[in-house]
Amino acid sequence: MDVKPELLKVPELHALLLGTIGPRPIAWASTVSEDGVVNLAPYSFFNVFGTHPPTLILSPALPRDGQRKHTLINAEATGEIVINIVNFELVEQMSLSSTAYSEEVNEFIKSGLTEKASVQVKPPRVAEAIAAYECKVKEIVPLGSAAGAGNLIICEIVQGYISDEIFDDSGNIDPFKADLVGRMGGDWYCRAQGDSLFTLPKPGTLHGMGFDQLPKFIRKSKWLTGNELARLANQNELPDADEIAKFCERDEIQGSLKDFSDKSARLEEKIHKLAKEYLKKNKTKEAWLTLLQLTNIRKP
Ligand SMILES: Cc1cc2nc3c(=O)[nH]c(=O)nc-3n(C[C@H](O)[C@H](O)[C@H](O)COP(=O)(O)O)c2cc1C
């Protein structure tokens, strides 16, 4: 479908944007009102935008009833906010804290959470959270005056807390231990756990050759996906003729190709599928050498 914001009702556009822009991290924001009432609410219009200065931005939207959210009112009045991080263990308590309780209600109490005094700001942090960032509000940028308009609360972290329990033995944060959750569209969330987590090495400092430099029979492969072609295109040079010839002598290659004549249309399929297997096992060089057997076999 084409999305033309001006032709859609705000809730329709909201559903489309939130369903496609995700998973979004959740800022579980604690603030204190001018009267000293503690407030806690989740915001998934949120992210980190820089580390020097360490900057977080969240965005309470203007609701239909015109009432500004307590988080926005408090952040504006006091200039302080704590962003607690939500993981799977706390997801239901976080959701409960999103209830639009009246301003004298403390959502820590409603959601069964423990207030832990912050070091540099007045709002307490959620003691149960795996991480929390004490922030000073640098600026609030309203994005409009109608319902649905965001208000960017630009925060600078002045003090952080991260649970020792989410680090691995090398001192890195272990995503399996962190068990973070993200907000999707509708009532959907996702959990960064199990098969959802995977690593993808950054492209090397040597620039990969790119799709445009892939030989046409590879670029137009009927069997390799965009991800697989990208893996091949991330290499910066092709194996030389000697390597290709030597690879051809391997038993696994000889065995795989022995039933095919040079001209067989299925030879191509077999080779591409073999390359796919190597890519699955992270053996990019072998995948390249396998594919280049075709040029070798079909040399004029
Ligand atoms: C996971 C989650 C994410 C949310 N993200 C936002 C958001 O980014 N912006 C917003 O205006 N409301 C968001 N909400 C709704 C607010 O949490 C809700 O309006 C809450 O009552 C606001 O509380 P407050 O008035 O105490 O600040 C979210 C709710 C949930 C459950």
The ligand as an SDF file (V2000), in Angstrom:
LIG
                    3D

 31 33  0  0  0  0  0  0  0  0999 V2000
    5.3240   -0.3030   25.9650 C   0  0  0  0  0  0  0  0  0  0  0  0
    4.6370    1.0400   25.9380 C   0  0  0  0  0  0  0  0  0  0  0  0
    5.1940    2.0810   25.2350 C   0  0  0  0  0  0  0  0  0  0  0  0
    4.5800    3.3450   25.2170 C   0  0  0  0  0  0  0  0  0  0  0  0
    5.1740    4.3340   24.5000 N   0  0  0  0  0  0  0  0  0  0  0  0
    4.6160    5.5580   24.4760 C   0  0  0  0  0  0  0  0  0  0  0  0
    5.2460    6.6160   23.7670 C   0  0  0  0  0  0  0  0  0  0  0  0
    6.3240    6.4650   23.1920 O   0  0  0  0  0  0  0  0  0  0  0  0
    4.6260    7.8360   23.7620 N   0  0  0  0  0  0  0  0  0  0  0  0
    3.4640    8.0470   24.4380 C   0  0  0  0  0  0  0  0  0  0  0  0
    2.9570    9.1690   24.4080 O   0  0  0  0  0  0  0  0  0  0  0  0
    2.8520    7.0600   25.1250 N   0  0  0  0  0  0  0  0  0  0  0  0
    3.4140    5.8330   25.1820 C   0  0  0  0  0  0  0  0  0  0  0  0
    2.8270    4.8300   25.9040 N   0  0  0  0  0  0  0  0  0  0  0  0
    1.6220    5.1360   26.6920 C   0  0  0  0  0  0  0  0  0  0  0  0
    2.0090    5.7660   28.0410 C   0  0  0  0  0  0  0  0  0  0  0  0
    2.8260    4.9120   28.7960 O   0  0  0  0  0  0  0  0  0  0  0  0
    0.7230    6.0630   28.8190 C   0  0  0  0  0  0  0  0  0  0  0  0
    0.0070    7.0700   28.1620 O   0  0  0  0  0  0  0  0  0  0  0  0
    0.9600    6.4600   30.2700 C   0  0  0  0  0  0  0  0  0  0  0  0
   -0.2610    6.4930   30.9630 O   0  0  0  0  0  0  0  0  0  0  0  0
    1.6270    7.7990   30.4040 C   0  0  0  0  0  0  0  0  0  0  0  0
    1.8480    8.0030   31.7730 O   0  0  0  0  0  0  0  0  0  0  0  0
    2.1840    9.3980   32.4170 P   0  0  0  0  0  0  0  0  0  0  0  0
    1.0110   10.3300   32.1320 O   0  0  0  0  0  0  0  0  0  0  0  0
    2.3150    9.0660   33.8760 O   0  0  0  0  0  0  0  0  0  0  0  0
    3.4480    9.9090   31.8320 O   0  0  0  0  0  0  0  0  0  0  0  0
    3.3770    3.5580   25.9190 C   0  0  0  0  0  0  0  0  0  0  0  0
    2.8010    2.4860   26.6120 C   0  0  0  0  0  0  0  0  0  0  0  0
    3.4120    1.2430   26.6270 C   0  0  0  0  0  0  0  0  0  0  0  0
    2.7810    0.1050   27.3740 C   0  0  0  0  0  0  0  0  0  0  0  0
  1  2  1  0
  2  3  1  0
  2 30  2  0
  3  4  2  0
  4  5  1  0
  4 28  1  0
  5  6  2  0
  6  7  1  0
  6 13  1  0
  7  8  2  0
  7  9  1  0
  9 10  1  0
 10 11  2  0
 10 12  1  0
 12 13  2  0
 13 14  1  0
 14 15  1  0
 14 28  1  0
 15 16  1  0
 16 17  1  0
 16 18  1  0
 18 19  1  0
 18 20  1  0
 20 21  1  0
 20 22  1  0
 22 23  1  0
 23 24  1  0
 24 25  2  0
 24 26  1  0
 24 27  1  0
 28 29  2  0
 29 30  1  0
 30 31  1  0
M  END
$$$$
